[in-house]
Amino acid sequence: MIDGMLAEYDKALRRLYRGNPEITQDESVTTQARRILGELGRKWSKVFAEKAGPLANRTISQVDRFSKQNLGASLRDMSGGLTIKTFQMPAGLYDKVLASTAENVGLIKSIPAQFQDRIQGIVLRSIQSGGQGAGQIFEEIKSLNQVTRNRAKLIAVDQTRKITSAMNEERMKAAGVKQFEWIHSGGGAEPRELHAKYDGKIFDMDNPPIIEDRGKNKGQVGFPGELINCRCRMRPVIDFTEYLDEQATN
């Protein structure tokens, strides 16, 4: 969708600049630019709006299947081969899925809107400033195109991790898991020192640790994978001590 949008903007603007190689502050050119950008903005906002819901639902369904399979395998491994039931949709998870769907829809819709604002700024500034060559303008647009692709990739990766973390958290709680081990990814270019310190440590599901120790969200508590660009994971900790103690007293 993004590639199609970028290609159409590029084609339309190149057609405009071919007729006006050195764009100047001309009323007819400004009118043409505004009309072209307005039409493309409305078209692609509608396309993304129509696709946002199905895309978000499909993504969350895929993450849901992977999360359930992966958690089930982890529980079997931690329990020595026992099959521990993971609930399909615990009550707490249902609300989080609804919230994640709404957030994803909003983020998908924001992609063409943000691109429209920025490319309109590039084009209209070039006209208002008295004109720039087509080469310079399209270098700016090329840079904007890459920023747009990178933002979409970041949204996709970040949302996948957040949803996976939420699903694992609620299913682990529903399965009776009371603790988890923090697994630091170690794969980021700038790993969070706090998360690196947590690697291998055990935390209570009902009392997660502080996950952000800087910036405006300093003091935020949560689970691995919740923060943007966090690749950390959590491993369920199976403790049969309580069960064995109960059996010993019977």
N, C-alpha and C positions, 0 to 999 in steps of 0.2 A: 504493500500500500504506500509506504513512504517513497520507495523508488519510483512508483508511478506518479506520485504527487510532484516529486522533485523534477522528474523528466518533463512534465507538462508545464511547470513554471519556467523551466529553462528554455523550452521551445518557444513559448509565448514571448518571453522577454528578449530572446535573441531576434525574433521577428520584429519586435519594436525597435531594437537598437540597430538593426540592419537599415531601417528606414531613417534612423537618426543616429549616425555613428558617434557624433559628439553631442550627447544630450545637453540641451541648454534649457534655461528657464522660459519655457514656451507654454502658453496656456493649452494649446491643442495636445502637446506631448504629455503634459501633466494629466490632462483629462483622459487620454488613452491609457496611461499607466494606471491611474486609479480604477478605470473601468476593467482593465485586464486583471489586476490584482483582486478587485472586488468579486469578479465572477469566479475566479479560481478559488478564492477564499471560501465563498459560499458553497461551491461544488465539493471541495475536499472536506469541509467541516461536516457536510451532510454524509459523505461517504464514511468518514471515521465514526460519526455518530451512529450510523446504521450498523456498522460492523463491531462496534465496541462491546455491546452486550454478548453476542455470540462468541467473540474472541476471548473475553474474560471468562465466560462459562467453560469454554473448551480448555483454556489454560488451567483453570482451577481443577477441572475434572482430571486432567492428566497428572497434575501434581498430587491430587488426592490418591490416585491409584498407586503412584510411585511411593508416596509417604506410607500408605498402609502396608504395602509389600515390604518396604525397607524396615519399618518398625517391627513388623512381625518377625522378620529374619533376625533382627537385633535381639528381640526378646527370647527367641529360641536359643540363640548363641549364649546369651547371658545366663539363661536358666538351665543350661546343659542339655538342651534338646526338647524341653517341654513346650507344648503348644499353649501359649497364653492368649486368650481371646482379646483382640483389639476391636473395640466397638466401631461400627460403621460410621455413625454420626452422633457422638455424645452431644448433650444439650448445649454445653459451652462452645462446642465447635460450630454448631449451626449458626449462632450469632456472629462468630468470627468469619465464617464463610460469606455470609451476607454482607458484612462490612468490607471484606476483601474484594468482593465482586463490585460493590459500589465504588471503592477506591480505584480499582483497575479501570473501570469504565471512565471515570473522571480523568485518569492519567492518559488513557488512549485518546480521548477527545481533546486533551490539551495539546497534543503534538501538532496538529495543523494550525491551531489557534496561535500558538507561540511562534511557529514558523512564519505565519502570515504577518504577524506584528513586526518581526525582525526584517523580513525581506522587503516589506513595504517601507520600513525605515531606511534601508539601504538605497532603494530606488528613488524615493522622494527626496532624500538628502542630496543625492547626486544631481537632481534637477535643480533644487533650491540653491545649491552652492555654485551654480553657474556652469555645471557640466563636467563630466569625467569621461574618459575614454571607455569603450565597451570592455576592453581588456581588464582594466582595474575593477570595474563593477563586477565582472564575472569571477574574478579572483575572490572578492568578498563573498559572493554567492556560493562559490565552491566551498569556502570555509564554513559558511552557515549550513550547507548541506551535510558536511561531516559532523558538525555539532549536533544536528537533528538526528542523524543516524546513531551517534554515540549516546544521546539522551534516551532514545528508544531502547537501545540495548541495555542501558543502565536500569531503566524502568522494568524491563522484562526480567533481568537477572535478580534485581533487588526484590521485586514482588514475589518471584518464585521462592526465594529463600525465606521471606517473611511468612508466606502461606505455609511452606513446609514446616517451619518452626512452630507455628500456631497449631497445625494439625498434629504434629508429634506431641506437643505439650498436652493437648486435651485428650488424646488417645492414651497417652501414658498414664495420665491421672485416672481415666476411666478404667484402665486395666489394673489399677491398684499400685502402680509404680509411685513411690514416694520420693525418690531421689534420682538425680542424673549426674553424669560425669561430663565436665566441659572438655570438648575436644577442639583445641586451637588448630586452625587450618595451616597457618604458617606460609600460605601461598600468596599473600598480598604484598604489594610493593611497599606499602607503609603499614605494617601490622600494628594494631593497637596494643600498647604495652600492657594495659590492664588485662586484656583478653589473653595475652601470652602468659601472664602470671597465673591465670585461671586454669591453664592446660593441665588436665589430669585431676583437678580438684572436684570434690563431690558437694553438690548443693541440694537443698530441699526443694521439691516442686512447688510447695506452698510458700516458700520464702526465697525467691530467686535473688541473685546478687545484683549489685550496681553494674550496669553495662556501659555507662558513659560517665567519664570523670573530667570532661572538659566541655567548653562551649555552652550554648544556651540550654542544652538538655542535660547538663551536669547533674548527677545524682539519680538519673533514670535507672530503674531496675527492670530486669527482663531476662530473656533467654538467648542462647546462641542463635545467630542469624537474623535477629530483629533489626539491628542497626544497618544503615545503608553501607553496602560493600563489605559487610561482615560475612565471612565464609565459615565461621565456626559452626560446630555441630554439637548435639547432645546425645549421649549414650545412656540408655536406661540402666539403672542400678537395681538389680534384683536381690532382695534381702529376705531370706526364709527364716531368719532368727525368731521373729514374732510367731510365725506359724509353728515352728519346732518347739518353742517354749510352751505354746498352748497345748500341743500334742503331749508334751511330757507331763503336764499337770492333769491330763485326763486319764 
